Amino acid sequence: MFSAAAESFLRQAREAQPEELQRFAARVAAQLQGPEPGPEAAACLQRLHLVVAASKYPRRLDGEIAGLLQKVLCSSKCPEQIQLLCAAILREMSPCNDLSLSCDNIQDTKLLSLVSSVLLAQGDKKAEVAAVGQRIVKVLEGRLPEGQSSRYLLPVLSNVISLSPEALTEEQTNVVSKKMADWLRYASIQQGVAQPSGGFFSNPRTRQPGPVTEVDGAIATDFFTVLSLGQYYTEDQWLNMQAFSMLRKWLLCYGGKGLNAPNSGNRSEMDESVMSMVSTTSTSSHLLPPKERLREKAFEYCQRLIEQSNRQALKKADGDLQKACLIEAVTIMDIICKQDSSYVYRAAAFLKVLHSRISGDATYARALLPIAQFFLNHGEMAAVDSDAIYKHLLTDIPAQLFHNASLAFEFVLFCKENSQLFAETSSVFRQSFPNLFKFLAWNSPPLISEFVDLLPFLLDAGTAIEIFHLLLDLPCLTAALDVQMRSTSASERASCDPAVKPATCLEAFRHPLYKSAFQYLLRIESAPEDPPERLIPLRQLLGSLASSPRVVQCADTVPVLLELFFSVVAEFADGPLINQLVVLLLQRSDQLYEIPAFKDDVHRVLSSQLVMLCKLHPALIVELSKELLEFSGTVSNIQNKEAVFTHVVWAIGEYMSVSYDKRCTVEQINRFFETLEAVLFEVTQVRPLASIPSYAPRAITVLMTALTKLAARSQDLIPRVSLFLSKMRTFLQSPAVTSVYCEEDREEILTRATELMNLLKMPSVAQFVFTPSVDAARSRFQKEVNDTLPSALRIVTRLLEPAPGFVPG
Amino acid sequence: MTPVLGGVWAQWESCGPPPPIPPRMMQPHFGGGRARRDPRGRTGVLTQIPPPRRQVASHCHLHQASSGRPPAPPLPEDPPSLHNAPGGLFRLAPGDPFPQGTSVAWLAAPSLAFALVCDPRENLALAEGTLRHLAPRLLAALRPPGTGVLLRPDAADLLLDRLLPHGQLLFLSERFLQAVDRELSPACW
């Protein structure tokens, strides 16, 4: 296999010994010291590069070879390939103490760019970044020698300001800002000419180039931009393209008051109250200071790009570029408005028109995000009612375009970044969470970590219940979205006979029996009043899609989100909400989409969260006694949802006590006792000549323990429990049982039964252990006792049945 | 693009159904050094940050798995058209491995995946478009595929120098791309 061969090749390179490497480096040096390094030198350098690059730890070459590489890099007679290789090796060795490279005397702009790449990789220990920055600006300011082009220098500058914005002085930034404004606004609108190839047959009279065109082929109507097309490009047109490419970064860094890192752009860092007092009309713009002039030209450029995006591009790549340009243009306008709020009115009017134009076009959906961002930032100032924009964004887009993975990603990031702002500005954000989850349901792997960040902002007392149901039904939503997509692309609309049950999910989509359930699941807005029970038949129907990969990927995200859900809810939930959640938890535990691993994982999370809720609000055991009695009394629950059952029984044993709720009466304790006793009886019944079903041993031990705890509080029950426990030995030794439970499990059950029986022989001790006072319950001692109950039981057992050699006290 | 991170890592792995043992990611990376200045300041420690191979591989596999279809066998086109190749975006949390959270654009070519690590507020639509221009040209420049590819960082560097110079994303129309291709064509080695 290809990768195995490459892998072994890499390993060889990685395992080259230092002495081997030194010898090879010496060979390379010999090649390079010749008059003109040729293909053999190139081949050696390629191998050297691989060895240096492949190793996981920095490889050190001796100073001589490093010096030689630098010399060769800078030599004018050297072929470009050799120069590239030398630079690549030097970069791999960064940081390099033996570097004496400097960009000061280099006239060739391509070489300057290459040398800069090495210098900028050094980690700026010797102020290399500033040195490079200074040199680049100096070259840009001055006159370039014949045949040299500035276009190799702008990307270096962009790199410099990313690493160290303070590398340039204000004077230098003004120089560059001035040039950028000219490059952006005043590039030639005539196409360039082909470089003459020379030779005997070349025609010295080249055809006059025509004007540049727009992306749809029409003659350009205004100044040159990145969306202007020509057969060949002039130097200033290249600079126009590159200046725009770094414009956003430049403005973020130097466009506002004071210095900013190019990756910030946070609202708080920009001074929004700056009002430009200088006229911004183009006739007097040459009087503007460089920063303000650049702002003006940048704004005009963005307006032009937005207009140019209205054209139908002839080539697909140009169409894609139009969209990227639109996004960039809107973003830059946003930045400009933050830096100078006098632009807000112009921008807002312009962008509102743009929004109307593109809001119906699915291919431009991604551009709606920066537009919405603009109005979130400036809508108030522009006195624009942006609600319609948010509404369209949050209700229409996710419903129609959830399957567009890139849009989904950017949309969710956008929501994350603006969750605070959205919550303050508009209620439509909170209400449209069902729509947002469609992105996650369809594109689970890239979005789960973003939703983990987003979920807390969507959760409050008003949305908690609905979101709980939504999370449990998330894989169902994936299946429904799949059906919806197939339904919209289905070529024929089959007529739906309401009398006939639908055979497939696709038929069910339009069938009256299921239509409203689909609509509910696929709703675009929060609907807290609607009962989720209507999804039960739909969940069964969609079972045929339960093994689809996308559904399974979605199902994997649910346990994580559920745990997060509960941890957030725990912070604000009051008693009634907790009760509601527990009731729903019990109900939903068998209303889950039929994916086996999914159900087990959800049960696991629900059961541990149930315990957490009981700890928060122990009185729920009393308040929800009816539901809990019903749940714990249903024997089939032990097999269908063992984890939940076990934890419910544990919680009953733990919290059904007057210490936790004064309303806990003896009658209630007795009622619970009888219910659990009946279940335990059912579970430990040995029917002759019939095989017994296997119940989880943990369920049996927890039932026994719970009964014991209840008996300790209502001591009339002690004889009944003791009798029961004493029969466990018989149960466990019967042949039917020995074939179903393994020896370890039987040992465990028997040991626990014995310990509990022994404890009940000392009722006051049992009472103390099992019925702490409320204050003591919170004290660490009691917590330790409860946590170490099993060992406490063992100590008591030993006290009652001392083994030889055991000395109490 | 965070320039010194050099942006593009070409990663060899089979994009077929996930093998029982996860494929090893080779990482001959091109363009830019790996050294990076620590944001604590000039005198901070220089850290070598490993590129996110594992995450890219995992997202490629998951994307492919979710489509439920086996990967189409690669056609012997020259160069392969990657217009409809699977691709996507995902996020790397702060600290894993870069100090600030970053977004990654990825593109899966037959048996290869490309990834662009972007600065926090980069134009992601442009990044995805750039990958779609860059990948077929890289594949063409590095023909024939094989271990020899590992020995040609200069071919890749040359392309990156024009299409992603110092990690800067460029707004290149089809015509600008043709101009770049013309400049590069006599220099093929």
Chai-1 contact restraints between the chains, C-beta under 6 A:
chainA,res_idxA,chainB,res_idxB,connection_type,confidence,min_distance_angstrom,max_distance_angstrom,comment,restraint_id
A,S3,B,W12,contact,1.0,0.0,6.0,A-B,restraint_1
A,S3,B,E13,contact,1.0,0.0,6.0,A-B,restraint_2
A,A5,B,T147,contact,1.0,0.0,6.0,A-B,restraint_3
A,A6,B,W12,contact,1.0,0.0,6.0,A-B,restraint_4
A,A6,B,M26,contact,1.0,0.0,6.0,A-B,restraint_5
A,A6,B,T147,contact,1.0,0.0,6.0,A-B,restraint_6
A,E7,B,R24,contact,1.0,0.0,6.0,A-B,restraint_7
A,F9,B,T147,contact,1.0,0.0,6.0,A-B,restraint_8
A,L10,B,M26,contact,1.0,0.0,6.0,A-B,restraint_9
A,Q46,B,L151,contact,1.0,0.0,6.0,A-B,restraint_10
A,H49,B,P153,contact,1.0,0.0,6.0,A-B,restraint_11
A,L50,B,L150,contact,1.0,0.0,6.0,A-B,restraint_12
A,L50,B,L151,contact,1.0,0.0,6.0,A-B,restraint_13
A,Q81,B,D154,contact,1.0,0.0,6.0,A-B,restraint_14
A,Q81,B,W189,contact,1.0,0.0,6.0,A-B,restraint_15
A,L84,B,D154,contact,1.0,0.0,6.0,A-B,restraint_16
A,L84,B,D157,contact,1.0,0.0,6.0,A-B,restraint_17
A,L85,B,D154,contact,1.0,0.0,6.0,A-B,restraint_18
A,A88,B,P153,contact,1.0,0.0,6.0,A-B,restraint_19
A,A88,B,D157,contact,1.0,0.0,6.0,A-B,restraint_20
A,R91,B,G33,contact,1.0,0.0,6.0,A-B,restraint_21
A,S94,B,G33,contact,1.0,0.0,6.0,A-B,restraint_22
A,S94,B,A35,contact,1.0,0.0,6.0,A-B,restraint_23
A,P95,B,A35,contact,1.0,0.0,6.0,A-B,restraint_24
A,P95,B,L46,contact,1.0,0.0,6.0,A-B,restraint_25
A,A121,B,V4,contact,1.0,0.0,6.0,A-B,restraint_26
A,A121,B,G33,contact,1.0,0.0,6.0,A-B,restraint_27
A,A121,B,A35,contact,1.0,0.0,6.0,A-B,restraint_28
A,G123,B,A35,contact,1.0,0.0,6.0,A-B,restraint_29
A,G123,B,R37,contact,1.0,0.0,6.0,A-B,restraint_30
A,G123,B,L46,contact,1.0,0.0,6.0,A-B,restraint_31
A,D124,B,R37,contact,1.0,0.0,6.0,A-B,restraint_32
A,D124,B,R42,contact,1.0,0.0,6.0,A-B,restraint_33
A,P155,B,P165,contact,1.0,0.0,6.0,A-B,restraint_34
A,P155,B,H166,contact,1.0,0.0,6.0,A-B,restraint_35
A,P155,B,Q168,contact,1.0,0.0,6.0,A-B,restraint_36
A,V156,B,H166,contact,1.0,0.0,6.0,A-B,restraint_37
A,S158,B,Q168,contact,1.0,0.0,6.0,A-B,restraint_38
A,N159,B,P3,contact,1.0,0.0,6.0,A-B,restraint_39
A,N159,B,H166,contact,1.0,0.0,6.0,A-B,restraint_40
A,V226,B,F171,contact,1.0,0.0,6.0,A-B,restraint_41
A,L229,B,S173,contact,1.0,0.0,6.0,A-B,restraint_42
A,L229,B,R175,contact,1.0,0.0,6.0,A-B,restraint_43
A,Y233,B,A179,contact,1.0,0.0,6.0,A-B,restraint_44
A,F244,B,F171,contact,1.0,0.0,6.0,A-B,restraint_45
A,S245,B,Q168,contact,1.0,0.0,6.0,A-B,restraint_46
A,S245,B,L170,contact,1.0,0.0,6.0,A-B,restraint_47
A,S245,B,F171,contact,1.0,0.0,6.0,A-B,restraint_48
A,N263,B,D119,contact,1.0,0.0,6.0,A-B,restraint_49
A,N263,B,P120,contact,1.0,0.0,6.0,A-B,restraint_50
A,G265,B,R121,contact,1.0,0.0,6.0,A-B,restraint_51
A,K315,B,E174,contact,1.0,0.0,6.0,A-B,restraint_52
A,A317,B,E174,contact,1.0,0.0,6.0,A-B,restraint_53
A,D318,B,S173,contact,1.0,0.0,6.0,A-B,restraint_54
A,D318,B,E174,contact,1.0,0.0,6.0,A-B,restraint_55
A,D320,B,G129,contact,1.0,0.0,6.0,A-B,restraint_56
A,L321,B,S173,contact,1.0,0.0,6.0,A-B,restraint_57
A,K323,B,A125,contact,1.0,0.0,6.0,A-B,restraint_58
A,A324,B,N123,contact,1.0,0.0,6.0,A-B,restraint_59
A,A324,B,A125,contact,1.0,0.0,6.0,A-B,restraint_60
A,A324,B,L126,contact,1.0,0.0,6.0,A-B,restraint_61
A,A324,B,G129,contact,1.0,0.0,6.0,A-B,restraint_62
A,I327,B,N123,contact,1.0,0.0,6.0,A-B,restraint_63
A,I327,B,A125,contact,1.0,0.0,6.0,A-B,restraint_64
A,E328,B,N123,contact,1.0,0.0,6.0,A-B,restraint_65
A,R366,B,A125,contact,1.0,0.0,6.0,A-B,restraint_66
A,A405,B,G88,contact,1.0,0.0,6.0,A-B,restraint_67
A,S406,B,L89,contact,1.0,0.0,6.0,A-B,restraint_68
A,F409,B,L89,contact,1.0,0.0,6.0,A-B,restraint_69
A,P445,B,L62,contact,1.0,0.0,6.0,A-B,restraint_70
A,P446,B,F90,contact,1.0,0.0,6.0,A-B,restraint_71
A,P549,B,A65,contact,1.0,0.0,6.0,A-B,restraint_72
A,P549,B,S66,contact,1.0,0.0,6.0,A-B,restraint_73
A,P549,B,G68,contact,1.0,0.0,6.0,A-B,restraint_74
A,R550,B,S66,contact,1.0,0.0,6.0,A-B,restraint_75
A,Q553,B,S66,contact,1.0,0.0,6.0,A-B,restraint_76
